[in-house]
Amino acid sequence: MLAAAVEDIKQRLTDDLMTTCWEGLAAHCKKDHLLLVSKELDIIDVAMRVAQDSVPHIEKWMVNEEIRKPSLNQITTWENSPELEFDFLIVQPWVLIQEKTH
């Protein structure tokens, strides 16, 4: 992929990055479309790799549990913590989420 195209995608993802509380993500969770991104990773970089269908990167992150579906315990905690905020990006069919740190 050309460097200009990569930068264009990265800029669009950066512009699309939004913040919400759990209530805004619950419907996506019920559809099993959430992927939790570790705080150690840059959600924009992960979204880029998902958009590019970069299997080696995605598999590595999944094996290392750096991206994964949220656990039932996490979901329960989030449901009971309305003050928590998440950054999120939609990269069809996934909604990538990352807990915000304050």
N, C-alpha and C positions, 0 to 999 in steps of 0.2 A: 504494500500500500504506500502511495506517495506520502512524503512527509507533510505536504500541505493538506492532504485529505485527513491524515491522522490528527493534525492540529485543529482542523475544522470540527471533527467529531469530538475531540476533547473539549473544545470551546462550547459546543452545543450541550454536552453533558454537564459542564460546569454551570452553564446558564440554567439548565433544567434541575439542578440540585435543589431540593426543597426540604423543609423541616415540618414535622407533624408530631402529634402525640399518638399513643397507641390506638385511640379510637379511629384515627384516620387510616390505620393499617389493618385493623381487625378483619375487614371484609376480604382483603387479599390473603390473610392468614387462613381464613376458612376455605379459600380456593386452593390452598397449598402452593401459593406463588411467592412466598417470602424467602429470601436468602439473607441471612445475617452475616454481615461483613465484620471481621475482627477489627478492633480499634487500632491494631498494628498496621493495617493496610489502608491505603488511600482508596476511598470508595470510587473516585473518578477513574483511577487506574483499573480497578476491578471491573467497573462498568465498560471501560474500553475493551478489555479482554473478552468479556461476555459478548459484547456487540460484535467483536471480530471472530467469535466462536473459537477462541484460542484454547483448544482442548488441553494441551500440556500445562498451561498456567492454571486453568480451572481445576484440573485433576489434582495438581500439586496442592493447591489451596484447600481443596476438599479433603484430601488425605490428611493434611495437617490441621484440619478443622478451622481453618482461617476464614472459610466461607462455608456455611451450612444452614440447614433449616433450623429454626428455633426449637428448643426443647419445650415440652409441656410445662416444666418448671419455670422457664423464662416467660412463656406466654402468661402463666398465672401471675407472676410477679408484675409484668407489664400491665395486666388488666387491673391490678390493685394499686398501681402507681401512676395516676393520671398526670402527675407533674413531669414524668420522664418525656424527653424529646428525642426524636430520631431524625437523622438525615436520611433521605431516600431518593432513589432514582429508579425510574421504570425503564427496563431493558427487556422488552417483550420476550418471553412471557413472564419474566421475573420482575419482582420489586425488590431491589437491593436496599437493605436497611443497615444503619449503623447507629448505635446509641451515641448521643451527643455527650461530650464531656464538658463540664462547666468549671 
